[in-house]
Amino acid sequence: MNDEPSPPSSGMRSLLRFLIFVGAVALGVGIFYLGRRGAEKQTAAAHPEIRARLPMLTALDGEITSLVGRVLPSVVSISARRENPALDTLMRLRQMAGFGEAGGPQPELGSGAIVSAAGHVLTNFHVISGANRVDVQLSDGRVFPAIFLGADQQSDIAVLKIDATNLPPLKFADSNAVRVGEIVFAIGNPLGLQETVTQGIISGKGRRAVSGLATEFFQTDAAINPGNSGGPLINVKGEIIGINNASLLNSSGTNFAMGISFAIPSNVALRTFDDVVKRGRISRPWFGAITSPLNQQIATDLRLGVATGNYVISVVPNSPAARAGIVAGDVLQEFDDSPVRDTVDIINRLSEMKEGDRVNVTVWRDGRSLRVPIVVERQPSGL
């Protein structure tokens, strides 16, 4: 009888190798963790300012997450369908006959902001343009059909209404008070990814030539992608300072200028909201002076004494400009306390106003500067 121990089976050898491997990994992880803790202690000891700043950074992190948590329920996803009943029926018949899956146009996806407890929602006009069915999905998953109340196509702002309860509206900030460098957050539904938050700053103000819209834009480096359109750009107080509108895209629809996105100032959006909800019509403010931008040659030829501003060619009778005493030959240098470089400056300032607003216009006349108050009115039809 042989009393020598039998060699371990192949299964036992595999188990032993596995246990040795697990032990080695555990030992390595332990050594790494202890080394990292030691390095962190050494870093904190060598840089006490890091330890001193941790409470501040932790508090900042908490404030940001709290802010986003408060705002998210006020941001909605929008699905706009351009339905064609005849085409839809044909596609269903093709599917029933085995000629492929049901097709048809895909919905336009966008974002929006709840701006009243009564269910008013702001978004971009281009998101819902041409749609015959618009659905609004809330952050809690509820979906409501939306009624289109009105829009200002020139500013690309539309007002929708949903029949829902327990809605937390966002407040509007004064976009004229926004400063370059302010921290902002863009919230929306980019590429169908709901409740997406991106952070950045206001990179610039008064941007033009982004589109054919009659307004100037805020530029931000907060990422704004397709589907973000219509969502809010908010400040650190959780207020709307802009409605996200566009990013620079190339012909394939992808960003070619990373970190350059644009939003419509909140004052423009608020004017459209007030026009649609309170007045029942779009009221485009009117000044009533026909002007042309100055250059050095024109200023020299006319012996104006100034080379910047807008030269008044003529004034429409009984217009706000005429009643304020503006006359042909004046040079408009400031409009609503903002410099006037060309006609677009005046148009952009007017886009943020509503009829009845009182503005100050600085005029150069006969070698001296005058400050003239003007009350803007609704633009007459046909102009």
Rosetta blueprint (number, residue, H / E / L):
1 M L
2 N L
3 D L
4 E L
5 P L
6 S L
7 P L
8 P L
9 S L
10 S H
11 G H
12 M H
13 R H
14 S H
15 L H
16 L H
17 R H
18 F H
19 L H
20 I H
21 F H
22 V H
23 G H
24 A H
25 V H
26 A H
27 L H
28 G H
29 V H
30 G H
31 I H
32 F H
33 Y H
34 L H
35 G H
36 R H
37 R H
38 G H
39 A H
40 E H
41 K H
42 Q H
43 T H
44 A H
45 A H
46 A H
47 H L
48 P H
49 E H
50 I H
51 R H
52 A H
53 R H
54 L H
55 P H
56 M H
57 L H
58 T H
59 A H
60 L H
61 D H
62 G H
63 E H
64 I H
65 T H
66 S H
67 L H
68 V H
69 G H
70 R H
71 V H
72 L H
73 P H
74 S H
75 V E
76 V E
77 S E
78 I E
79 S E
80 A E
81 R E
82 R L
83 E L
84 N L
85 P H
86 A H
87 L H
88 D H
89 T H
90 L H
91 M H
92 R H
93 L H
94 R H
95 Q H
96 M H
97 A L
98 G L
99 F L
100 G L
101 E L
102 A L
103 G L
104 G L
105 P L
106 Q L
107 P L
108 E E
109 L E
110 G E
111 S E
112 G E
113 A E
114 I E
115 V L
116 S L
117 A L
118 A L
119 G L
120 H E
121 V E
122 L E
123 T E
124 N E
125 F H
126 H H
127 V H
128 I H
129 S L
130 G L
131 A L
132 N L
133 R E
134 V E
135 D E
136 V E
137 Q E
138 L L
139 S L
140 D L
141 G L
142 R L
143 V E
144 F E
145 P E
146 A L
147 I E
148 F E
149 L E
150 G E
151 A E
152 D E
153 Q L
154 Q L
155 S L
156 D L
157 I E
158 A E
159 V E
160 L E
161 K E
162 I L
163 D L
164 A L
165 T L
166 N L
167 L L
168 P L
169 P L
170 L L
171 K L
172 F E
173 A L
174 D L
175 S H
176 N H
177 A H
178 V L
179 R L
180 V L
181 G L
182 E L
183 I E
184 V E
185 F E
186 A E
187 I E
188 G E
189 N L
190 P H
191 L H
192 G H
193 L L
194 Q L
195 E L
196 T E
197 V E
198 T E
199 Q E
200 G E
201 I E
202 I E
203 S E
204 G E
205 K E
206 G E
207 R E
208 R L
209 A L
210 V L
211 S L
212 G L
213 L L
214 A L
215 T L
216 E L
217 F E
218 F E
219 Q E
220 T E
221 D L
222 A L
223 A L
224 I L
225 N L
226 P L
227 G L
228 N L
229 S L
230 G L
231 G L
232 P E
233 L E
234 I E
235 N L
236 V L
237 K L
238 G L
239 E L
240 I E
241 I E
242 G E
243 I E
244 N E
245 N E
246 A E
247 S E
248 L L
249 L E
250 N L
251 S L
252 S L
253 G L
254 T L
255 N E
256 F L
257 A L
258 M L
259 G L
260 I L
261 S E
262 F E
263 A E
264 I E
265 P E
266 S H
267 N H
268 V H
269 A H
270 L H
271 R H
272 T H
273 F H
274 D H
275 D H
276 V H
277 V H
278 K H
279 R H
280 G L
281 R L
282 I L
283 S L
284 R L
285 P E
286 W E
287 F L
288 G L
289 A E
290 I E
291 T E
292 S E
293 P E
294 L L
295 N L
296 Q H
297 Q H
298 I H
299 A H
300 T H
301 D H
302 L L
303 R L
304 L L
305 G L
306 V L
307 A L
308 T L
309 G L
310 N E
311 Y E
312 V E
313 I E
314 S E
315 V E
316 V L
317 P L
318 N L
319 S L
320 P H
321 A H
322 A H
323 R H
324 A H
325 G L
326 I L
327 V L
328 A L
329 G L
330 D L
331 V E
332 L E
333 Q E
334 E E
335 F E
336 D L
337 D L
338 S E
339 P E
340 V L
341 R L
342 D L
343 T H
344 V H
345 D H
346 I H
347 I H
348 N H
349 R H
350 L H
351 S H
352 E L
353 M L
354 K L
355 E L
356 G L
357 D L
358 R E
359 V E
360 N E
361 V E
362 T E
363 V E
364 W E
365 R E
366 D L
367 G L
368 R E
369 S E
370 L E
371 R E
372 V E
373 P E
374 I E
375 V E
376 V L
377 E E
378 R E
379 Q L
380 P L
381 S L
382 G L
383 L L
